[in-house]
Amino acid sequence: MSMFLRNLRTHCLINIRLSSSTKATTTKSIPKNLLEDKHTATQQSENGAIYDKKPFKLHLEENKTYSWCLCGKSKSQPICDGTHKNEFLKIKLRPIRFKVEKTGDYWLCNCKQTKHRPFCDGTHKDPEIQAAVRS
């Protein structure tokens, strides 16, 4: 084997080892809702209707208050548009008010089944969520 091929092979093996080791150490953390302990809506035991089976990426600003739709009926998903206030729909669920620590892109749950409201925690990947019919 020529010196060039040996060096190329060694370089490729090192890169493969590095890339696989960095993937193993990378963990995703779920952001914290800074208003979680200030509003009782986060304590609602029910989950809303599944709107979509994948999360929605949204650019959010620090110090701004948002309302995440929990009922799953908002026309402006994942943000609440007040649909739950329609007395004829008889919706008991209320939106989750939240703030983020810093400005940036965040993944908000659209299946409405997350344990870390309003942020996606991967619950949409569960087989029962994927098999569910959107209501």
C-alpha positions as a Markdown table, in Angstrom:
| # | Residue | x | y | z |
|---|---|---|---|---|
| 1 | Met | 0.0 | 0.0 | 0.0 |
| 2 | Ser | 1.4 | 3.4 | -0.9 |
| 3 | Met | 2.2 | 6.0 | 1.8 |
| 4 | Phe | -0.6 | 8.2 | 0.4 |
| 5 | Leu | -3.2 | 5.5 | 0.8 |
| 6 | Arg | -2.0 | 4.6 | 4.3 |
| 7 | Asn | -2.2 | 8.3 | 5.4 |
| 8 | Leu | -5.6 | 8.6 | 3.8 |
| 9 | Arg | -6.9 | 5.5 | 5.5 |
| 10 | Thr | -5.5 | 6.6 | 8.9 |
| 11 | His | -7.1 | 10.1 | 8.5 |
| 12 | Cys | -10.5 | 8.6 | 7.6 |
| 13 | Leu | -10.4 | 6.2 | 10.6 |
| 14 | Ile | -9.5 | 9.1 | 13.0 |
| 15 | Asn | -12.3 | 11.2 | 11.6 |
| 16 | Ile | -14.8 | 8.3 | 11.9 |
| 17 | Arg | -13.8 | 7.8 | 15.6 |
| 18 | Leu | -14.0 | 11.5 | 16.3 |
| 19 | Ser | -17.4 | 11.9 | 14.7 |
| 20 | Ser | -18.9 | 8.8 | 16.5 |
| 21 | Ser | -17.5 | 9.9 | 19.8 |
| 22 | Thr | -18.9 | 13.4 | 19.5 |
| 23 | Lys | -22.3 | 12.1 | 18.7 |
| 24 | Ala | -22.3 | 9.9 | 21.8 |
| 25 | Thr | -21.5 | 12.8 | 24.1 |
| 26 | Thr | -24.0 | 15.2 | 22.5 |
| 27 | Thr | -27.2 | 15.4 | 24.6 |
| 28 | Lys | -30.2 | 17.6 | 24.0 |
| 29 | Ser | -31.6 | 19.4 | 26.9 |
| 30 | Ile | -35.2 | 20.6 | 27.2 |
| 31 | Pro | -35.5 | 24.3 | 27.8 |
| 32 | Lys | -37.3 | 25.5 | 31.0 |
| 33 | Asn | -40.5 | 27.5 | 31.0 |
| 34 | Leu | -39.6 | 30.5 | 33.2 |
| 35 | Leu | -43.3 | 31.1 | 34.1 |
| 36 | Glu | -44.1 | 27.4 | 35.1 |
| 37 | Asp | -44.4 | 28.2 | 38.8 |
| 38 | Lys | -46.3 | 31.4 | 38.2 |
| 39 | His | -49.4 | 30.2 | 36.3 |
| 40 | Thr | -51.7 | 27.3 | 37.3 |
| 41 | Ala | -52.4 | 26.3 | 33.7 |
| 42 | Thr | -49.3 | 24.2 | 33.7 |
| 43 | Gln | -50.9 | 22.0 | 36.3 |
| 44 | Gln | -53.7 | 20.8 | 34.0 |
| 45 | Ser | -53.7 | 17.0 | 34.1 |
| 46 | Glu | -55.3 | 16.5 | 30.7 |
| 47 | Asn | -53.5 | 16.8 | 27.4 |
| 48 | Gly | -55.1 | 18.4 | 24.3 |
| 49 | Ala | -56.0 | 17.0 | 21.0 |
| 50 | Ile | -53.1 | 15.9 | 18.8 |
| 51 | Tyr | -52.6 | 18.7 | 16.3 |
| 52 | Asp | -49.5 | 17.3 | 14.5 |
| 53 | Lys | -47.2 | 14.4 | 15.0 |
| 54 | Lys | -44.0 | 16.4 | 14.8 |
| 55 | Pro | -42.8 | 19.5 | 16.7 |
| 56 | Phe | -42.7 | 23.1 | 15.4 |
| 57 | Lys | -39.6 | 25.2 | 15.3 |
| 58 | Leu | -40.2 | 28.8 | 16.4 |
| 59 | His | -37.9 | 31.8 | 17.0 |
| 60 | Leu | -38.6 | 33.1 | 20.5 |
| 61 | Glu | -37.4 | 36.2 | 22.2 |
| 62 | Glu | -36.1 | 36.5 | 25.8 |
| 63 | Asn | -38.4 | 38.4 | 28.2 |
| 64 | Lys | -41.4 | 38.1 | 25.9 |
| 65 | Thr | -44.5 | 36.1 | 27.2 |
| 66 | Tyr | -46.0 | 33.5 | 24.9 |
| 67 | Ser | -49.2 | 31.4 | 25.1 |
| 68 | Trp | -48.8 | 27.8 | 23.9 |
| 69 | Cys | -52.0 | 26.2 | 22.7 |
| 70 | Leu | -52.8 | 23.1 | 24.9 |
| 71 | Cys | -56.3 | 22.4 | 23.6 |
| 72 | Gly | -55.0 | 21.7 | 20.0 |
| 73 | Lys | -57.7 | 23.7 | 18.4 |
| 74 | Ser | -55.9 | 27.0 | 17.7 |
| 75 | Lys | -55.7 | 28.0 | 14.0 |
| 76 | Ser | -52.2 | 29.6 | 14.7 |
| 77 | Gln | -50.5 | 26.5 | 16.1 |
| 78 | Pro | -48.5 | 26.2 | 18.2 |
| 79 | Ile | -49.4 | 29.6 | 19.6 |
| 80 | Cys | -52.9 | 30.1 | 21.2 |
| 81 | Asp | -55.4 | 32.2 | 19.2 |
| 82 | Gly | -58.2 | 32.1 | 21.8 |
| 83 | Thr | -60.3 | 29.3 | 20.2 |
| 84 | His | -60.7 | 27.8 | 23.7 |
| 85 | Lys | -62.8 | 30.8 | 24.7 |
| 86 | Asn | -65.6 | 29.8 | 22.3 |
| 87 | Glu | -68.4 | 28.7 | 24.7 |
| 88 | Phe | -70.0 | 26.5 | 22.1 |
| 89 | Leu | -66.8 | 24.3 | 21.8 |
| 90 | Lys | -66.8 | 23.6 | 25.6 |
| 91 | Ile | -63.1 | 23.4 | 25.8 |
| 92 | Lys | -61.8 | 23.2 | 29.4 |
| 93 | Leu | -58.1 | 23.4 | 28.6 |
| 94 | Arg | -56.3 | 26.7 | 28.9 |
| 95 | Pro | -53.1 | 27.8 | 27.2 |
| 96 | Ile | -49.7 | 27.5 | 28.8 |
| 97 | Arg | -48.0 | 30.9 | 29.3 |
| 98 | Phe | -44.2 | 30.8 | 29.0 |
| 99 | Lys | -41.0 | 32.7 | 28.6 |
| 100 | Val | -37.5 | 31.5 | 27.5 |
| 101 | Glu | -34.1 | 32.2 | 29.1 |
| 102 | Lys | -32.6 | 33.5 | 25.9 |
| 103 | Thr | -33.5 | 34.5 | 22.4 |
| 104 | Gly | -33.3 | 31.7 | 19.9 |
| 105 | Asp | -35.0 | 28.8 | 18.0 |
| 106 | Tyr | -37.0 | 26.4 | 20.1 |
| 107 | Trp | -39.0 | 23.3 | 19.3 |
| 108 | Leu | -42.6 | 23.5 | 20.6 |
| 109 | Cys | -44.7 | 20.4 | 21.0 |
| 110 | Asn | -47.6 | 20.0 | 18.5 |
| 111 | Cys | -48.8 | 16.6 | 19.6 |
| 112 | Lys | -49.8 | 18.2 | 22.9 |
| 113 | Gln | -48.6 | 15.2 | 24.9 |
| 114 | Thr | -45.3 | 16.5 | 26.1 |
| 115 | Lys | -44.4 | 16.3 | 29.8 |
| 116 | His | -42.3 | 19.5 | 29.5 |
| 117 | Arg | -45.0 | 21.9 | 28.3 |
| 118 | Pro | -44.7 | 23.8 | 25.9 |
| 119 | Phe | -41.4 | 22.2 | 24.7 |
| 120 | Cys | -41.1 | 19.1 | 22.7 |
| 121 | Asp | -39.6 | 16.1 | 24.6 |
| 122 | Gly | -39.9 | 13.5 | 21.9 |
| 123 | Thr | -43.2 | 12.1 | 23.0 |
| 124 | His | -44.5 | 12.4 | 19.4 |
| 125 | Lys | -42.2 | 9.5 | 18.5 |
| 126 | Asp | -44.2 | 7.0 | 20.7 |
| 127 | Pro | -46.1 | 4.4 | 18.6 |
| 128 | Glu | -49.5 | 5.3 | 20.1 |
| 129 | Ile | -49.0 | 9.0 | 19.1 |
| 130 | Gln | -47.9 | 8.1 | 15.6 |
| 131 | Ala | -50.9 | 5.7 | 15.2 |
| 132 | Ala | -53.4 | 8.2 | 16.5 |
| 133 | Val | -55.9 | 9.8 | 14.2 |
| 134 | Arg | -55.7 | 13.7 | 14.3 |
| 135 | Ser | -58.9 | 15.1 | 15.8 |
